[in-house]
Amino acid sequence: MSETQQAIAIYDDRPFFETALRHGLRFAIISRAKIEAIEADAPKGLVQIADTFGSKYLRPELETARKRIVNLASLYLLETSKGDLDIAAKLIRDNTFLSLSRGGSGLLKALHAMPEYALLGREQKSPVEEFLEVWSLKDKPSEYRNLLAHRQQNALEIEAALWFARSMDLTQAELQEDDAEASGVIRSGILKVLIGDAEAPIENQVEFAQIIEAIRAQAKSKTKTKKSALFDVELAKSVLLDADIPSKFHPLCLQVLDEILKRDLVLILDLKHSLDRLVFELKERYFICAHEMEDTSDYDALVSKEWSKLTKGKTDIDSLLTLLLCVATDVPAKTSLLEKTAKQIVKKVREQGLDVQKANTWIKQTAPHEKQEGLLADWQEFADEAQTYLVDDWDTNYSGALRFLQENCHILKPVKKAAS
């Protein structure tokens, strides 16, 4: 059969089963006796399918069942013969009509079993019956093939991710627990290969930030120290393909490498982005073993020098609100205040107001991105209440204002001197 005939067969508007049947009759591949066998066989299949998806007693259900059974047979014939009408006609000749439709059903069940998403968690699938009910009515071969290609790619990404995970000493249970994205694990694995540390996982945000900082330092360095393969496209490809990565994953790895070089590396080398901002932008694209660290002070110190300097590692909300109150009132920023200084701040707020936006801006420019959303919400809640308690003119001795600050900030009471 010529390629032109094959192409016409695939894009024929009629069901492929009908096209193949007509072709078989025309070229004497299929006999009249076979047609009679199909006519005798088909009603049984119609009743079975109608009963499965609706009712075998209603005419509309039987009409829908006719469409389903022809679509299923067409799918099997088309995928098995690759559009070759001679092969498809011989399949009709050598098999029962019901076995052809069951073949199509088998293809759809196999498609349903493939991963819907490239995730390493436990996938929650809809029942296969629901999938069959929808897809047995689809009569465009391109829809099946597009979904098949998509799910095959998902399966390949998952397989590659599990390979990289093993190379980084990560278990499938750990990945499932985190609902890890396959692409993130692959990207982390490739990054590790390129920087010469293929076996170690990225344990936490600190290590991830250190990797980014090291890449930036290498880019700025004018010495002849050995740089990572990230800075040479051809070298990066060579390192990746020379690594002990199964060849079936090579096209996928080269695709991910291209994304790293054209997107991630460009961001990393753009110095207008702070280290903190980079970690925030990139971390969801990579697999980091522990997003939430028990002690965040190391991370804060690494990505935000000013924040670390002013907070001195303190993370309690009272200390942070004290710091923000200082920022909003142009008082030297501290995480604790003497009661005397607190009174001066209250007086200043009554005279000049509380610059809430100034503290908001400072949070966005200085605080680690992980903390910004929560800190902005806490500061706004504090500022709303402060407008009532700190600006109360009836509170002439500041007792109410100080009580409010003592409940929400870190105010140090004066130490009483011991009697001599």
Disulfide bonds with the S-S distance in Angstrom:
none
